[in-house]
Amino acid sequence: VLLSDFALVEDNTIDNFATGIFIEDSDFVDVLGNTIDDTNDENVYGIRLLNANSGLVFENTVNDAGTGISVEDSINGEIATNTVKSSAAVGISLDNADDSLVRDNAVDNAGSHGIAAFDSDNIAIRDNTVTVTGLGSDYVSDGIHVDGSDGVDITDNTITDAGNEGILVMNSDDVDIKDNVINSAYSDGVRVWNVTDADIITNTINGTDNDQGIDVEDSDN
């Protein structure tokens, strides 16, 4: 979908293509109820929004993609109630995607991070389930990974068997990490590094194999 505002992409089944659904330079596009299998390369995408503001990605299933769902250079997006399984790289990714909401998604067996946000301000990552990151992969693989993003709300997520940190936030300001459940992480349950004004409140952390439950470094309030 290119240069097409208010488009609807709904109830399609897509198998074995380089990128399943690609929305570019188009605003207010809804991507609803699609099933995408086997995009078959770690460098491609199940669903990709690029310069696509106010996009909605809702109730899609993405299996065996490179990156399952990606929103880049876009604002005010919502990624909700999707199922992403067996991504070679990141399950759900935000990159320069301010004012975005990632909620109620299930990410299973991502090669790299389950959910990641880079340079994305005023975002919320809520009520997601991330299970198994980094299995059989050489990627760094946090359950939730946030870098270079200010105004971040990470709340009510459940992370199980993270290949590295359960939740890692770095180089960011004004961060709330609340009411998350982390069941087993190879490294820290929650790690905050080079962050100003972080609140880490009422999280439940069960089992960190090699490091701390909560690790705060080089950070100020």
N, C-alpha and C positions, 0 to 999 in steps of 0.2 A: 504494500500500500504506500503510494508516494504522492505527496501534494494533494491529499484527500482528507479534508476535515470532516468530522462527524461520521466517519465510516464505521461499519459494523462487520466484524469477522466472527462468525458464530457457527458452532456445531459441525466443524470440518474434521476429517480424519486425514492426517498427513503422515506418510511413511517414507523414510529413507531419502530425504532431501538434504541439501547442504545447510539451509536454514529453514526451519519450519514456517514461521510467520515473521515478516520483517515490516515494521511500520516506520517510515522515515518522512520527516518534514510534514507531519500531519498531526493536527490537534483534535482532542475530543474523540479519539477512536476507542471503541470498545472491542476487546478480544475475549470472547465468552464461550466456554464449553467446548473447546477444541481438544482433540487428542493428537499428540505428535510423538512419533516413535522413530528412533534410529536416525538422528541427524548425523551420527556416525563419525564425528571428528571433534577433538577437544578444542579446536579453534573456531567452531561455529556454534549456532544458537538454536535452541528450541523456539523461543519467542524473543524478539529483539525490538525495542522501541528506541529510536535514535532521533533526537530533536523532535520529540512528539509530546507536547504538553497536554496535561489533563487526560492522560490515557488510563483506561481501566483494563486490567488483566484479571479475569475472574473465572474461577471454576474450570480451569484448563488442566489437562494431564500431559506431562512431558516426561518421556522415558528415553534414556540413553542419548542425551544431548551432550554437547561440549559444555557450554553454560546453559542451564535450563531456561531461565528467564532473565533478561537484562534490560535495564532502563538507563539510557545514557543521554547526557546533555539535554535533559528534559526537566520540567517542573510539575509539581502537583499531580503526580501519578499515584495510582493505587494498585497494589498487587495483593489479591485477596483470594483465599479459599482454593488455591491451586495445589496440585500434587506433582512434585518433581522427584523423579527416581533415577538413580544411577547416572548422574552427570559426571562426565570426565573431569570437569573443572569445578566451577562454583554452581551451587544450586540456584540461588537467586542473587542478582547483583545490581546495585545502584552505583552509578558513576556520574558525578556532577548532576545529581538528580534531587534538587532542593524540594522541600515541602512534600515529600513522598511518604506514603503509608504502606508498610508490608505487614499484613495481618492474616492470621488463621490459615497459614499455608503449612503443608507437610513436605519436608525435604528429607529424603532417605538416600543414604549411600552416595554422598557427593565426594568426588575425588579431591577437591580442595575445600574451601569454606562452605558451610551450609548456606548461610546468608552473609553477604558482604556489602559494605557501603564505603565508598571512597569519595571524598570531597563533596559531600552531600549534606547540606545544612537543613535544620528544622525537619528532621525525619522521625518517624515512629516505627519501631519493630516490635509488634505485639502479638501475643497469643499464637505463636508459631511452634511447630514441633520439628526438631532437627534430630535425626537419628543416624549415627555412623558417618563420620567424615574422615577422609583420607585413607580408606581401606585399599591397600594395594597400590598406593599412589606415592609419588615423590613430592607432591605439593605440600606446602604448609596448610594445615587444615583445621581451622578453628570452627567451633559451632556457629558463632556469630562473630564477625570481624568488622570493626569500624576504624577507619583511618582518615584523618584530616577533615572531620565533620563536626560542626558546632550545633548545639541544640538537638541532642539525641535522646530519645526515650526508648529504652529497651525494657519491656515489661511483660510478665506473664508468659514467657517462653519456656519450653521444656527441651532440654538438650541431653542426649544420651550417646555415650561412646564417641566423644570428640577426639579426633586424632592428635590435636595439640591443645590449645586453650579451649575451655568451654565458651567463654565470652572474652574477647580482647578488644579494648578501645584504646587507641593511641593517637597522639598529636591532635587532640580535639578539646573543645571547651563546652561547658554546660551540659553535663551528661547525667541522666538518671538510669540506674540499673536496679530494677525493683521487682520483687516477687517472681523471680525466675527459679526454675528447678534444673539443676545440673546433676545428672546421674552418670558419673564416670567421665573423666577427661585425662588424657595422657599427661598433660602439664597442669597449669593452674585451673581452678574452677572459673574464677573471674580475675582477669589481669587488666589493670589500668596503668598506662605509661604515658608520661608527658601530657597530662590532662589537667586543665584548670576547672575547678568547680564540678566535682563528681560526687553524686550521692549513690551509695551502694547499700540498699536497704531491703531487709526481709527476703533475701534469697536463700534457697535451700541447696546445699552442695553435698553430694554423696560420692565420695571416692575420687581423689586425684592421685594418679599413679606415682608421679615423680616430684611434684612441687606443692604449692600452697593452695589452700581453699580460696583465699582472696589475696592478691598481690598488688599493692599500689606502689608505683615507682615514679620518682621525679614529677610529682603532681602536687598541685596546691588548690586550696579552697579560698 
